[in-house]
Amino acid sequence: MAAGRTPAALAGLRVLDLSTNHAAYAGRLLADLGADVTRAEPPSGSPVRRLEPLQQLPDGEVFSFAHAFLDAGKRSLALDLTSADGRARFAELAAGSDVIIETPDGGGLAAADLGFNTIRQRNPGLIVVSITPFGLEGPYAHHRATDLTVLAAGGLLALGGYRDTEPLAIHGEQALLAAGIFGAVAALAALYERTQTGKGQWIDVSAQECVAFALEDAIAEWSIHRNVRRRHGDGAREAGTGVYPCRDGYISVVAGRLGTARAFVALTEWVAESETPGAAALLEPQWRDFKFRQSPEGIARFADIFGAFCRTRGKQLLYREGQARQIALAPVNSIADVLQDPQLAANGYFQRELDATLQREIAFPGPPYRLARTPARRQGPAPRLGEHDAALSPAAAEG
């Protein structure tokens, strides 16, 4: 630890990361909290190093932005688990670790020919986090899956997209990233429990269950009312809600029944005061009737008037004016907008550093929380393959 730096929350804890997909986010989160996370990977490199998006470098090498993000702050040890020496070294590392994270798909503990009970004989306090598409038991336990199929199996895909099209997945590997988050949370809970009992445990994380857990009240709505939640896309379900184009992008507003009656009145009065053609019609009595506001006619008429109002204004102006009137209105930020967001900048959320491989500065998202006494922080860039072989050798460990 650098002189004068406050110890991190997980300082002194050792984590062995065997993950092979975006669930590697679990190890990244623990590294940000100060754990010493070692990525044990085959001599050819972990599959995470080949995850898209990729950039071809001048020397012919391929740079994975996913690896740069998911493996930041970790150490790398190239380990051949097909050899007796490699398996023996892995057993030593496992015996000295607090947490092992794996995504068993023909690798992990199975490849090392080590079961949980075998490791626990040498390390009874070890916590093993197994992150799989469907869990370690049940009829789908050995099924392989992509992020898309896990979204589908968990039910979230059915709610994504538009009413008149096939289901659409949300951007990115959200199911596996969610599984990584839940894996990290479960590991922290097990570490706390270990302080009471001294014993470790095996954590079984199903990505399908992580997705199903994120369906909010869709399952309860069916169970109680027999109502099947349908996908609606970004279309408004009533006047005063929805996504609307403005002069420099889009804004999102909730000021109808899902908001408050006062917010809808404030919204219509604001628009009516403008010079937008036909805006005064929003003050007519029928706009106080929920049924009219939820009718196709009411939704269409409001969209025409409010759309014309927004198209002459920028999203930041609309945001400020809406907030001043206590209307839940927000800009739909592009990635460029997020990078320049004044709130994130004020909190130092994005952290810039020079990447030795790319030879240029890149921005990384920081931890989305702040610990007053044990601050989370990036521990450095993603490691080169085998970068820490010497430091993690048996001789170095004995020294």
C-alpha positions in Angstrom: 0.0 0.0 0.0 1.3 3.4 -0.9 2.4 5.7 2.0 -0.4 7.7 3.4 -3.2 5.7 1.7 -6.1 4.5 3.7 -6.3 0.7 3.8 -9.1 -0.7 1.5 -12.0 -2.6 2.9 -10.8 -6.0 1.6 -7.0 -5.4 2.1 -5.3 -8.7 2.9 -7.9 -11.0 1.3 -6.7 -13.2 -1.5 -8.9 -14.1 -4.4 -8.2 -16.6 -7.2 -10.1 -15.8 -10.4 -10.8 -18.6 -12.9 -13.7 -16.9 -14.7 -13.9 -17.1 -18.5 -16.6 -14.6 -19.4 -18.2 -11.3 -18.4 -18.9 -12.8 -14.9 -15.2 -11.8 -14.4 -16.8 -8.6 -13.2 -17.1 -10.3 -9.8 -13.3 -10.3 -9.4 -13.1 -6.8 -10.7 -15.5 -5.6 -8.0 -13.5 -7.3 -5.2 -10.2 -5.9 -6.6 -11.7 -2.4 -6.4 -12.4 -3.1 -2.7 -8.8 -3.9 -2.1 -8.6 -7.7 -2.5 -5.5 -9.2 -4.0 -7.1 -10.8 -7.1 -5.0 -13.2 -9.1 -6.3 -14.3 -12.5 -5.1 -17.9 -13.0 -5.2 -18.5 -16.7 -3.9 -21.0 -19.2 -0.6 -20.3 -21.1 -2.7 -19.2 -24.1 -4.6 -16.7 -22.0 -8.0 -16.5 -20.5 -11.0 -16.3 -23.0 -11.7 -12.9 -21.4 -8.7 -11.5 -23.3 -10.6 -12.2 -26.5 -14.0 -10.8 -25.6 -15.4 -8.1 -27.9 -15.2 -5.2 -28.5 -11.7 -5.7 -29.9 -9.1 -3.3 -31.5 -6.3 -4.4 -33.8 -3.0 -2.9 -32.7 -0.2 -1.9 -35.1 2.0 -4.9 -34.0 -0.8 -7.3 -34.9 -1.9 -8.0 -31.4 -5.6 -7.7 -30.4 -6.7 -5.4 -27.6 -9.9 -6.4 -25.7 -11.7 -3.5 -24.1 -13.7 -6.0 -22.1 -10.5 -7.5 -20.7 -9.2 -4.0 -19.9 -12.4 -3.3 -17.9 -13.1 -6.7 -16.3 -9.5 -7.6 -15.3 -8.4 -4.1 -14.1 -6.6 -4.3 -10.8 -5.9 -8.1 -11.0 -2.6 -10.0 -11.2 -2.0 -12.6 -13.9 -0.5 -16.1 -13.4 -0.1 -18.3 -16.4 -0.9 -21.8 -15.2 -1.0 -25.1 -17.2 -3.6 -27.2 -15.5 -3.0 -30.1 -17.9 0.4 -30.7 -16.3 1.0 -32.2 -12.9 3.2 -29.2 -11.9 0.4 -26.8 -12.8 -2.2 -28.7 -10.9 0.1 -28.9 -7.8 0.7 -25.2 -8.0 -3.0 -24.5 -8.3 -3.7 -26.6 -5.2 -1.1 -24.5 -3.3 -2.7 -21.3 -4.4 -6.2 -22.5 -3.5 -4.9 -23.5 -0.1 -3.8 -20.0 0.6 -6.8 -18.2 -0.9 -9.9 -16.7 0.8 -12.1 -16.8 -2.3 -12.1 -18.7 -5.6 -14.3 -17.4 -8.4 -15.0 -19.8 -11.3 -17.3 -20.1 -14.3 -17.1 -23.9 -14.7 -17.4 -24.7 -18.4 -14.8 -27.4 -18.7 -12.3 -25.4 -16.8 -11.9 -24.2 -13.2 -11.8 -26.6 -10.4 -12.8 -29.5 -12.6 -9.8 -28.9 -14.9 -7.5 -28.9 -11.9 -9.0 -32.2 -10.8 -9.9 -30.5 -7.5 -13.3 -30.7 -5.8 -14.6 -28.3 -3.2 -14.3 -30.9 -0.4 -10.7 -31.7 -1.4 -9.7 -28.1 -1.2 -11.5 -27.6 2.1 -9.4 -30.3 3.8 -6.4 -27.9 3.4 -8.4 -24.6 3.7 -11.6 -24.9 5.7 -12.3 -21.2 5.4 -12.2 -21.1 1.6 -15.2 -19.6 -0.2 -15.9 -20.9 -3.7 -18.2 -18.9 -6.0 -19.4 -20.9 -9.0 -21.2 -18.8 -11.6 -23.0 -20.7 -14.4 -25.8 -20.1 -16.8 -28.4 -22.3 -14.9 -26.8 -23.3 -11.7 -25.0 -26.5 -10.7 -28.1 -28.7 -10.2 -31.3 -29.3 -12.2 -32.1 -30.4 -15.7 -30.3 -27.5 -17.3 -27.2 -27.7 -15.1 -24.9 -28.8 -17.9 -26.4 -26.7 -20.7 -24.2 -24.1 -22.4 -25.6 -20.7 -23.0 -24.8 -17.2 -24.3 -25.9 -14.0 -22.6 -28.9 -13.9 -25.0 -30.2 -17.3 -24.1 -29.8 -16.6 -20.4 -31.9 -13.4 -20.9 -34.5 -15.5 -22.7 -34.5 -18.3 -20.1 -34.8 -15.7 -17.2 -37.8 -14.0 -18.8 -36.4 -10.6 -19.3 -36.1 -10.9 -23.1 -39.9 -11.3 -23.4 -40.2 -7.8 -21.9 -37.7 -6.1 -24.2 -38.6 -4.5 -27.5 -41.8 -3.3 -29.1 -45.3 -4.5 -29.0 -45.4 -5.5 -32.7 -41.9 -7.0 -33.1 -39.9 -10.0 -31.9 -38.2 -9.6 -28.4 -35.1 -7.5 -28.4 -32.1 -7.8 -26.0 -30.7 -4.9 -24.1 -27.2 -3.9 -25.1 -24.2 -5.7 -23.7 -23.7 -8.8 -21.8 -26.1 -7.8 -19.0 -27.1 -11.2 -17.8 -23.5 -12.3 -17.2 -22.5 -9.0 -15.7 -25.5 -9.2 -13.3 -24.3 -12.7 -12.4 -20.9 -11.3 -11.6 -22.4 -8.6 -9.4 -24.5 -11.2 -7.5 -21.4 -13.4 -7.2 -19.4 -10.6 -5.6 -22.2 -9.8 -3.2 -22.6 -13.4 -2.2 -18.8 -13.7 -1.6 -18.9 -10.6 0.7 -21.8 -12.2 2.6 -19.9 -15.4 3.0 -16.8 -13.6 4.1 -18.8 -11.8 6.8 -20.4 -15.2 7.9 -16.9 -16.6 8.1 -15.9 -14.0 10.7 -18.5 -15.7 12.9 -17.8 -19.4 12.2 -14.4 -19.6 10.6 -15.8 -21.7 7.9 -16.1 -21.2 4.2 -18.9 -22.3 1.8 -19.7 -23.1 -1.7 -21.8 -20.5 -3.5 -23.9 -21.5 -6.5 -24.8 -18.5 -8.7 -27.3 -19.1 -11.5 -27.3 -16.4 -14.2 -30.9 -17.4 -15.1 -32.0 -16.8 -11.5 -30.2 -13.5 -11.4 -32.2 -12.4 -14.5 -35.5 -13.7 -13.1 -34.8 -11.8 -9.9 -34.7 -8.6 -11.9 -38.2 -8.9 -13.3 -39.5 -6.5 -10.6 -43.2 -7.2 -10.1 -43.9 -9.0 -13.4 -44.1 -12.4 -11.7 -46.1 -11.1 -8.8 -48.5 -9.4 -11.2 -49.2 -12.8 -12.9 -49.4 -14.7 -9.6 -51.9 -12.2 -8.0 -53.9 -10.8 -11.0 -53.2 -13.3 -13.8 -52.0 -10.4 -15.8 -49.1 -11.1 -18.3 -46.7 -8.2 -18.5 -46.2 -7.2 -22.2 -43.4 -5.4 -23.9 -44.2 -1.8 -24.9 -41.0 -0.4 -26.3 -40.5 3.3 -25.8 -44.1 4.1 -26.7 -46.1 6.2 -24.2 -48.8 4.4 -22.3 -50.5 7.6 -21.4 -50.2 11.3 -22.0 -47.5 12.9 -20.0 -45.1 9.9 -20.0 -42.7 8.5 -22.5 -39.6 9.4 -24.6 -39.8 12.5 -26.8 -37.4 13.9 -29.4 -36.0 17.4 -28.7 -33.6 19.7 -30.5 -30.4 17.8 -29.6 -31.6 14.3 -28.7 -34.3 12.9 -26.5 -35.9 13.5 -23.1 -37.8 11.1 -20.9 -40.7 12.3 -18.8 -43.0 10.7 -16.2 -45.8 13.1 -15.3 -49.0 11.1 -15.8 -50.7 8.6 -13.6 -47.3 7.0 -12.7 -46.1 10.4 -11.6 -48.4 12.8 -9.7 -51.5 14.8 -10.7 -49.7 17.9 -9.7 -46.8 17.1 -12.1 -49.1 16.7 -15.0 -50.8 20.0 -14.3 -47.5 21.7 -14.0 -46.4 20.1 -17.3 -49.5 21.2 -19.2 -49.4 24.7 -17.8 -45.7 25.0 -18.8 -46.4 23.9 -22.4 -49.6 26.1 -22.6 -47.6 29.2 -21.6 -45.3 28.7 -24.6 -45.9 29.8 -28.2 -46.3 26.2 -29.4 -49.2 25.9 -31.8 -52.3 24.3 -30.2 -50.7 24.2 -26.7 -53.6 26.0 -25.0 -55.7 22.9 -25.7 -53.8 21.1 -22.9 -55.8 23.2 -20.4 -59.1 21.8 -21.5 -61.0 19.8 -18.9 -60.6 16.4 -20.6 -56.9 16.3 -19.7 -57.8 15.9 -16.0 -59.5 12.6 -16.9 -57.2 9.5 -16.6 -59.2 7.5 -19.1 -58.8 10.2 -21.7 -55.1 10.6 -21.0 -54.7 6.8 -21.5 -56.7 6.6 -24.7 -55.1 6.4 -28.1 -56.5 9.9 -28.9 -55.2 11.5 -25.7 -51.7 9.9 -26.1 -51.5 11.0 -29.8 -52.7 14.6 -29.2 -50.4 15.1 -26.3 -47.4 13.7 -28.3 -48.1 16.1 -31.2 -48.3 19.2 -29.0 -45.5 18.2 -26.5 -43.3 17.0 -29.4 -43.6 20.3 -31.1 -42.7 22.0 -27.8 -39.6 19.9 -27.3 -38.3 20.1 -30.8 -37.5 23.8 -30.3 -35.6 23.3 -27.1 -32.4 21.5 -26.0 -32.5 18.6 -23.5 -30.5 20.4 -20.8 -32.9 23.4 -20.9 -35.9 21.1 -20.7 -34.3 19.2 -17.8 -33.6 22.4 -15.8 -37.0 23.8 -16.5 -38.8 20.6 -15.7 -36.9 20.1 -12.5 -37.7 23.7 -11.4 -41.4 22.7 -11.8 -41.0 19.4 -10.0 -41.6 17.4 -13.1 -39.8 14.0 -13.5 -38.1 14.9 -16.7 -34.5 13.9 -17.7 -32.3 14.0 -20.7 -31.5 10.7 -22.5 -27.8 10.9 -22.3 -25.5 9.6 -25.1 -22.2 7.9 -24.0 -20.5 11.2 -24.8 -22.9 13.0 -22.6 -22.2 10.6 -19.7 -18.5 11.2 -20.0 -19.0 14.9 -19.8 -21.8 14.8 -17.2 -21.1 17.5 -14.5 -22.5 15.4 -11.7 -20.2 12.5 -12.4 -17.3 14.9 -12.9 -17.9 16.5 -9.6 -17.7 13.2 -7.8 -14.6 12.0 -9.8 -16.5 9.0 -11.1 -14.5 8.6 -14.4 -10.8 7.9 -13.8 -8.4 8.5 -16.6 -5.0 6.7 -17.0 -2.5 6.0 -19.6 -2.8 2.5 -21.1 0.6 1.0 -21.8 -0.8 -1.2 -24.6 -2.8 1.4 -26.4 -0.2 4.2 -25.6 -3.0 6.6 -24.9 -5.2 7.8 -22.1 -8.5 6.0 -21.6 -11.4 6.6 -19.2 -12.7 4.0 -16.8 -15.9 4.0 -14.7 -15.1 4.1 -11.0 -16.8 2.4 -8.2 -20.5 3.4 -7.9 -20.3 3.8 -4.2 -18.1 5.7 -1.6 -16.8 4.2 1.6 -15.8 6.9 4.0 -13.1 5.0 5.9 -12.0 2.4 3.4 -12.4 4.0 0.0 -12.7 1.8 -3.1 -10.2 2.6 -5.9 -8.9 1.1 -9.1 -5.8 -1.0 -8.3 -4.2 -0.5 -11.7 -4.7 -1.6 -15.3 -5.5 -5.1 -16.5 -2.4 -7.3 -16.4 -0.4 -8.7 -19.3 -0.6 -12.5 -19.6 1.7 -14.0 -17.0 2.9 -10.6 -15.8 3.1 -11.8 -12.2 4.5 -15.3 -12.7 7.7 -14.5 -11.0 6.1 -12.7 -8.0 3.6 -15.6 -7.6 6.2 -18.4 -7.9 6.6 -20.8 -5.0 10.1 -19.3 -4.3 8.7 -15.8 -4.0 5.8 -17.1 -1.8 8.3 -18.7 0.5 10.5 -15.6 0.6 
